[in-house]
Amino acid sequence: MKSQLEKSKEFEALHDNGACFVMPNPWDCGSARLLQHLGFMALASTGAGYAFSQGRSDLSVGAQAMMPHLAELAAATDLPVSADLQNGFGDAPEAAAQAIIEAARAGVVGGSIEDASGDAGQPVYDIGLAAERIRAAAQAARSLGFKFMLTARAENYLYGRPDLRDTIQRLQAYQEAGADVLFAPGIQSKDDIRAIVSSVERPLNVIMGFQGVLLTVDELRELGVARVSLGGSLARAAYGALLRAATEVQSSGTFSYAEEAIPAKEMNRIFSAGDPFSR
């Protein structure tokens, strides 16, 4: 297995080469290894996907459960793994910093901190506090013995605040606070993406896999996007297939879903090749 330092260098290089790369989001060790098998260059955890795998709703999993999950993902693959660290599992800047330290100990080489507060009355932190939280996370990242790629997320569009100007101001503030990558999930139009890219000086991550968003990797590359993640969409696709298959059995008593299932021999072949758990 590659060392954490080797993975961190590979991950940093992916952001520096000027190409747009896709960083899919596994939710367990099996999906991580399947994605590595397909040739992806880096992975990101998904808080939503992991929560679903535990029979829980998104954002209901705290650091105590998330850190062992991140350690399992990092150990399951030779690829760099970036972590979905939600809002740092706390409001204070110190919580964001601690989340970075704990994630690094788990073996990941990057992670995102969002500005969503979890408070229905004020769902997004004040920009001043939000920037302080990113600054604390960046200081923690710099204290490590390797390059930890810190992603700062502006959550306006996910919480009914489609304010492009405020979103750009937030990303600029997070850039100044020390973020390595910027991310505004929910941005969908070419014009909005183009406006953000032209307003910041850090690589931009865009999430795809939302229903109704049909931009391609080539189009995103032309817009200047550096990185594409998929959030919980792969997990939802897998669970969608499970629900359709089980519904078929329950409602019609047929089993045609098996025609599209990956053969057991193929799964065994993939998972037996370079099995990190057999060492």
TAUR-V259342 format. One record per residue. N is the residue number from 0. RES is the residue in one letter. PSI is psi in degrees with one decimal (999 if undefined). OMEGA is omega in radians with two decimals (999 if undefined). Layout:
N | RES | PSI | OMEGA
N | RES | PSI | OMEGA
//
This chain:
0 | M | 146.5 | 3.10
1 | K | 151.5 | 3.11
2 | S | 164.3 | 3.10
3 | Q | -36.2 | 3.11
4 | L | -43.2 | 3.11
5 | E | -43.2 | 3.13
6 | K | -38.9 | -3.12
7 | S | -38.4 | 3.11
8 | K | -40.4 | 3.10
9 | E | -41.2 | -3.10
10 | F | -43.6 | 3.11
11 | E | -41.0 | -3.11
12 | A | -34.2 | 3.12
13 | L | -32.2 | -3.13
14 | H | -16.6 | -3.04
15 | D | -12.1 | -3.00
16 | N | 1.3 | 3.06
17 | G | -0.6 | 3.14
18 | A | 154.2 | 3.08
19 | C | 119.7 | -3.14
20 | F | 151.9 | 3.13
21 | V | 129.1 | -3.13
22 | M | 89.0 | -3.08
23 | P | 165.6 | -2.98
24 | N | 97.8 | 3.02
25 | P | 159.4 | 3.13
26 | W | -2.0 | 3.05
27 | D | 179.2 | -3.06
28 | C | -38.4 | -3.13
29 | G | -46.9 | 3.13
30 | S | -32.2 | 3.09
31 | A | -44.1 | -3.11
32 | R | -33.2 | 3.05
33 | L | -40.0 | 3.13
34 | L | -37.0 | 3.03
35 | Q | -43.3 | 3.13
36 | H | -34.1 | -3.11
37 | L | -9.4 | 3.03
38 | G | 10.0 | 3.07
39 | F | 154.6 | -3.02
40 | M | -17.5 | 3.14
41 | A | 159.4 | -3.12
42 | L | 158.2 | 3.02
43 | A | 142.4 | 3.07
44 | S | 163.2 | 3.06
45 | T | 115.9 | 3.11
46 | G | -39.0 | 3.14
47 | A | -48.4 | -3.12
48 | G | -42.6 | 3.12
49 | Y | -42.1 | 3.11
50 | A | -43.6 | 3.13
51 | F | -38.5 | -3.13
52 | S | -19.0 | 3.11
53 | Q | 6.8 | -3.11
54 | G | 30.7 | -3.11
55 | R | 164.6 | 3.12
56 | S | 160.3 | 3.12
57 | D | 144.6 | 3.10
58 | L | 10.4 | 3.12
59 | S | -0.6 | -3.11
60 | V | 122.4 | -3.13
61 | G | -176.2 | -3.07
62 | A | -34.4 | -3.08
63 | Q | -35.9 | 3.10
64 | A | -30.8 | -3.03
65 | M | -37.7 | -3.05
66 | M | -43.5 | 3.04
67 | P | -35.9 | 3.08
68 | H | -44.6 | 3.12
69 | L | -38.6 | 3.11
70 | A | -39.6 | 3.11
71 | E | -44.2 | 3.12
72 | L | -47.3 | -3.10
73 | A | -34.6 | -3.13
74 | A | -18.0 | -3.04
75 | A | -12.1 | -3.00
76 | T | 153.9 | 3.02
77 | D | -3.9 | -3.11
78 | L | 151.7 | 2.98
79 | P | 140.5 | 3.10
80 | V | 129.0 | 3.02
81 | S | 143.1 | -2.99
82 | A | 138.2 | 2.92
83 | D | 103.9 | -3.08
84 | L | 17.7 | 3.08
85 | Q | -130.6 | 3.13
86 | N | 21.7 | -3.09
87 | G | 8.0 | 3.10
88 | F | 33.8 | 3.08
89 | G | 161.9 | -3.08
90 | D | -34.6 | -3.00
91 | A | 150.4 | 3.04
92 | P | -34.5 | -3.14
93 | E | -31.6 | 3.11
94 | A | -41.5 | 3.11
95 | A | -41.6 | 3.12
96 | A | -43.4 | 3.14
97 | Q | -35.9 | 3.11
98 | A | -38.7 | 3.12
99 | I | -45.8 | -3.13
100 | I | -46.3 | -3.11
101 | E | -38.2 | 3.11
102 | A | -40.6 | 3.10
103 | A | -39.9 | 3.09
104 | R | -29.8 | 3.13
105 | A | -15.2 | 3.06
106 | G | -1.9 | 3.13
107 | V | 165.0 | -3.06
108 | V | 12.9 | 3.09
109 | G | 168.0 | 3.13
110 | G | 156.9 | -3.13
111 | S | 142.3 | 3.02
112 | I | 125.8 | -3.10
113 | E | 162.8 | -3.14
114 | D | 16.6 | 3.02
115 | A | 132.9 | -3.01
116 | S | -23.1 | -3.01
117 | G | 1.5 | 3.13
118 | D | 115.7 | -3.09
119 | A | -30.6 | -3.13
120 | G | -33.0 | 3.09
121 | Q | 80.8 | -2.94
122 | P | -20.1 | -3.13
123 | V | 133.8 | -3.13
124 | Y | 150.9 | 2.93
125 | D | 142.1 | -3.02
126 | I | -32.7 | 3.13
127 | G | -49.6 | 3.10
128 | L | -40.3 | -3.13
129 | A | -42.2 | 3.12
130 | A | -36.9 | 3.09
131 | E | -37.3 | -3.14
132 | R | -40.8 | 3.09
133 | I | -37.6 | 3.12
134 | R | -41.4 | 3.11
135 | A | -40.1 | 3.11
136 | A | -40.1 | 3.14
137 | A | -40.2 | 3.10
138 | Q | -40.3 | 3.10
139 | A | -41.9 | 3.14
140 | A | -38.3 | -3.13
141 | R | -16.1 | -3.13
142 | S | -7.5 | -3.09
143 | L | 165.9 | -3.12
144 | G | 19.0 | 3.12
145 | F | 169.1 | 3.13
146 | K | 114.3 | 3.08
147 | F | 115.5 | -3.08
148 | M | 108.2 | -3.10
149 | L | 123.9 | 3.08
150 | T | 130.4 | 3.09
151 | A | 128.5 | -3.06
152 | R | 130.0 | 3.00
153 | A | 116.0 | -2.92
154 | E | 9.5 | -3.06
155 | N | -51.6 | -2.97
156 | Y | -21.0 | 3.11
157 | L | -9.3 | -3.08
158 | Y | 34.3 | 3.04
159 | G | 26.5 | 3.12
160 | R | 70.0 | -3.08
161 | P | 64.1 | -3.08
162 | D | 97.6 | -3.08
163 | L | -39.9 | -3.12
164 | R | -46.3 | 3.13
165 | D | -38.5 | 3.12
166 | T | -45.0 | 3.12
167 | I | -42.0 | 3.11
168 | Q | -39.3 | 3.12
169 | R | -46.9 | -3.14
170 | L | -37.1 | 3.08
171 | Q | -39.4 | 3.10
172 | A | -38.5 | 3.14
173 | Y | -34.3 | 3.04
174 | Q | -47.7 | 3.13
175 | E | -28.6 | -3.14
176 | A | -10.4 | 3.04
177 | G | 8.0 | 3.12
178 | A | 143.7 | 3.11
179 | D | -29.5 | -3.11
180 | V | 146.1 | -3.14
181 | L | 150.3 | -2.96
182 | F | 126.6 | 3.06
183 | A | 81.3 | -3.11
184 | P | 141.2 | -3.12
185 | G | -18.3 | 3.04
186 | I | 130.2 | -3.01
187 | Q | -30.1 | -3.01
188 | S | 153.5 | 3.09
189 | K | -40.5 | -3.11
190 | D | -43.0 | -3.13
191 | D | -42.8 | 3.13
192 | I | -44.0 | 3.13
193 | R | -40.4 | -3.14
194 | A | -40.2 | 3.13
195 | I | -47.6 | -3.13
196 | V | -40.4 | -3.10
197 | S | -9.4 | -3.05
198 | S | -7.6 | -3.08
199 | V | 167.0 | -3.09
200 | E | 24.0 | 3.09
201 | R | 158.7 | 3.07
202 | P | 141.0 | 3.14
203 | L | 129.9 | 3.00
204 | N | 134.8 | 3.06
205 | V | 138.9 | 3.12
206 | I | 135.0 | 3.05
207 | M | 169.9 | -3.10
208 | G | -0.5 | 3.02
209 | F | 144.4 | 3.10
210 | Q | 136.1 | 3.11
211 | G | -8.4 | 3.12
212 | V | 114.8 | -2.95
213 | L | 18.5 | 3.12
214 | L | 144.6 | 3.14
215 | T | 167.6 | 3.08
216 | V | -41.8 | 3.13
217 | D | -41.3 | 3.12
218 | E | -41.0 | 3.12
219 | L | -38.9 | 3.09
220 | R | -43.7 | 3.13
221 | E | -29.2 | 3.11
222 | L | -11.2 | 3.14
223 | G | 10.0 | 3.11
224 | V | 136.2 | -3.11
225 | A | -31.2 | -2.98
226 | R | 140.1 | 3.12
227 | V | 124.9 | 3.04
228 | S | 166.9 | -3.02
229 | L | -1.3 | 3.11
230 | G | -139.9 | -3.13
231 | G | 10.0 | -3.00
232 | S | -35.3 | 3.10
233 | L | -40.2 | 3.09
234 | A | -41.8 | 3.13
235 | R | -34.9 | 3.08
236 | A | -42.2 | 3.13
237 | A | -44.7 | 3.13
238 | Y | -29.5 | 3.05
239 | G | -41.1 | 3.10
240 | A | -40.2 | 3.11
241 | L | -45.3 | -3.13
242 | L | -41.0 | 3.13
243 | R | -41.6 | 3.14
244 | A | -47.2 | -3.11
245 | A | -35.1 | 3.10
246 | T | -38.9 | 3.08
247 | E | -46.6 | -3.13
248 | V | -45.5 | -3.06
249 | Q | -39.0 | -3.02
250 | S | -35.2 | -3.07
251 | S | -11.1 | 3.13
252 | G | 19.0 | 3.11
253 | T | 169.9 | -3.01
254 | F | 34.4 | -3.10
255 | S | -19.1 | 3.12
256 | Y | -27.6 | -3.08
257 | A | -21.2 | 3.14
258 | E | -27.6 | -3.13
259 | E | -2.9 | -3.13
260 | A | 143.0 | 3.09
261 | I | 133.7 | -3.12
262 | P | 147.3 | 3.14
263 | A | -37.4 | 3.14
264 | K | -38.5 | 3.13
265 | E | -41.9 | 3.08
266 | M | -45.0 | 3.13
267 | N | -38.9 | 3.14
268 | R | -45.0 | -3.14
269 | I | -46.5 | -3.03
270 | F | -20.4 | 3.11
271 | S | -18.0 | -3.13
272 | A | 113.8 | 3.11
273 | G | 38.6 | -3.10
274 | D | 112.1 | -3.12
275 | P | -18.0 | -3.08
276 | F | -4.5 | 3.12
277 | S | 0.2 | -3.08
278 | R | 999 | 999
//
